[in-house]
Amino acid sequence: MAFGSSTSKSREIEKPKCAACGIDMWLMRIEPRMDCDVATFECARCDAVETREIAPGQNRSLERSRSNA
């Protein structure tokens, strides 16, 4: 299954745009928590960091897509 396929669309992690320079940020890590997971994104251009709460298990579709690449 390719990343971005319609079957996993609802579980994908959307990459935010950097508020400082406007490019797509990279997902650097996912930390499991009790009620949700916390995704940390970093900007490759200006090193800005952003964290977002994501639904538990949302990262599993991302891991599967990486193994199929």
Order of alpha helices (4+ residues) and beta strands (2+ residues): beta-beta-beta-alpha
